[in-house]
Amino acid sequence: MLGILKLAYKLLVNDKAKFTALLVGITFAVFLMIAMTSLFAGVLNRASATVINLGASIWIMDPAVQTVANTIGMPDYVLDAARSIQGVKYAVPIYSGGALVKLADGFYQPVTVVGLDDTSLFGRPHLMQGKIEDIYGENAFIVVKDPEFPKLESPELGTEFELNDHRGVVVGIATVASSGLFGVPTLYTTYERALQYIPNPRFTISYVLIEPKSAADVIHIKQQVKALGYLALTKDEFMDKISTFYMYQTGLGMNLLIMTVMSFVVGLSISGQTFYTFVLENLEKFGALKAMGAKSRELILMILFQASFTCLTGYGLGIGLCALTIALAKMRLPDYAAMITYWNLGLAFVMVVVIAAVSSYFGVRKVLRVEPFDIFRG
Amino acid sequence: MPEPAIQATGVVKWFGEGEARTTALRDVSLDAYFGEMLYIVGPSGSGKTTLLSVLSGILRPDSGSVSVEGADIWHLGSDKLADFRLHKIGFVFQDYHLFPRLTTAENVAVPLILKRQNWGEAIAEAHKYLEIVGLKNRADLPPVKLSGGEQQRVAIARAIVGQPDILIMDEPTASLDGDTGHSIVSFVKNNVLNEKRCILIVTHDSRIYELATRILKMEDGRLTGIEKGGSA
């Protein structure tokens, strides 16, 4: 059997022009499919950046919240109510909102401000410079050093700025797991200072973060929060909710889906056409093999192998090319949001398998219909 | 007389249906024996290639029977029939049908590879048969680099590498000049034919008639006579 596969392999790769055309077609299609879906994955990941970075197990929010950036204030008694729910280990408030920073040169820069619970500082970022206790200092803020950091003129410890007419001072520089979607720098401070600096309706909370005592308590907590008229979502559920919003309510998902489908169609048409031409050109030879005693299933195996080999090689090359492109793009554009996930790779793999199946289907049909007698007749 | 390699009895084959029906073979019966080089000659359209296809297990007759070494091949299932062709028959096609993307040695090894022989062993065996046909130094070249006569010899090496009992040659001299055609068929007679092998050649090249053991003449789907040798 290996000999037959080697024969199929040689027939395929020794036809260098066709094989190259097939590989280019598949590679290009895979590149486009992964580039599109990874861009989408990157966007979704960044859209959930605050959820990922804070790391809370459960988020309590207004049921109308669609993304973490679109906060809807809840009355502050929700925090007390949450703390009294059986199964809650602890519950802390979190502030998340936008503000304008006036830089030293007089320009204004929008920022995201995250206010951490004053007592626990739950969800604090990993500090690269400075000490976490300095966040309690006067006007203290921690700046996240991500691709947006230069927009604050690359501040250092002690750098001062203005935020809503209040003085701010950088006391720490931190890193986070994920950068935000909207291209604005992130500042961390305490919850009370965030409320003090950024006007909000009185006695409201953006979100309440909960840590359950055990995983089994999650359902009960969610039920109790629902009874209060609010929504409790686990971290994954909240990220799904955000993804769903961007996917179905912004047009982003549909546009990227259309591009992905177009990539698939391009790949399918190029490789399908080229592979079919390849089979047609070798049809007499397949007929000769049949006459010599090759069984139909052996010819099918040869064609399937050729299609699979081409598609999987193109798949590998496409992934490599896409990873390289993303790496190069990120060197030039730190904000570039593409992110290759197993999901992207799996989707592209399924599409490549479909391309291989469709390409070989027409070839197999043709080969099964060829009569060895036609070879004799010439 | 040695035992018959092929026995065909009352073979009828037609193409098309209704008014478009054309009868290609009309009640053809013949015996082909081991150790003989049997020619089937006749004008174009007389049914020679159709007969060859029926005798070699490629084209199913509409009636009649074909026995090879005593077994009725048209009672075999498609897989068994493919196995029969692989193990018992060697084909030399009119247009050779060599794979242009494989080397000469790989082309010759194809029947052995279909027999699931190890690739390396099959190539080694192919080299031996290329030596037999005088093309040892062409083993690594693609067929397109060879002359017509050399390609024909590669096709012969491919046909005999599996040591078939029956060798089928369809118009072996059609693409060759007179001298080359004659030398190729002489080569086959001298080096490939033996008492355990039967060679069937379809041709209308009278320049090679002298090399035949027997010549059967076909016309309009019927065996009409014997030009050389004994009975049909």
Contacts between the chains, C-beta under 8 A, distances in Angstrom:
chain1	res1	chain2	res2	distance
A	1	B	116	6.7
A	2	B	119	7.0
A	3	B	113	4.0
A	3	B	116	6.5
A	3	B	117	6.6
A	3	B	118	6.8
A	3	B	119	4.7
A	3	B	122	6.5
A	4	B	113	6.2
A	4	B	114	7.1
A	4	B	116	7.8
A	6	B	113	7.7
A	6	B	119	5.4
A	7	B	102	7.8
A	7	B	106	7.7
A	7	B	110	6.9
A	7	B	113	5.4
A	10	B	101	6.8
A	10	B	102	5.9
A	10	B	106	6.6
A	11	B	99	6.4
A	11	B	101	5.6
A	11	B	102	7.0
A	14	B	101	3.6
A	14	B	102	6.9
A	15	B	101	5.2
A	284	B	95	7.9
A	284	B	97	6.1
A	285	B	97	6.2
A	285	B	99	5.6
A	287	B	97	7.8
A	288	B	91	7.7
A	288	B	93	6.3
A	288	B	97	3.8
A	289	B	110	7.2
A	289	B	114	7.2
A	290	B	82	7.6
A	291	B	56	8.0
A	291	B	58	5.7
A	291	B	85	6.8
A	291	B	91	5.7
A	291	B	93	7.6
A	292	B	85	6.6
A	292	B	86	6.5
A	292	B	91	6.0
A	292	B	110	6.9
A	292	B	111	5.7
A	292	B	114	6.4
A	293	B	82	4.9
A	293	B	83	6.5
A	293	B	84	7.7
A	293	B	85	4.1
A	293	B	86	2.5
A	293	B	87	7.2
A	293	B	89	7.7
A	293	B	111	7.2
A	293	B	114	5.7
A	294	B	82	6.8
A	294	B	86	7.7
A	294	B	114	5.3
A	295	B	78	7.7
A	295	B	79	5.7
A	295	B	82	4.8
A	296	B	78	7.5
A	298	B	114	7.2
A	371	B	59	7.9
A	372	B	53	7.6
A	372	B	58	4.6
A	372	B	59	8.0
A	373	B	50	7.9
A	373	B	53	4.9
A	373	B	58	5.4
A	373	B	59	4.5
A	375	B	93	6.1
A	375	B	97	6.3
A	376	B	49	5.1
A	376	B	52	6.7
A	376	B	53	5.2
A	376	B	58	6.8
A	376	B	93	7.0
A	376	B	94	7.5
A	376	B	170	5.8
A	377	B	49	6.2
A	378	B	94	5.7
A	378	B	95	6.0
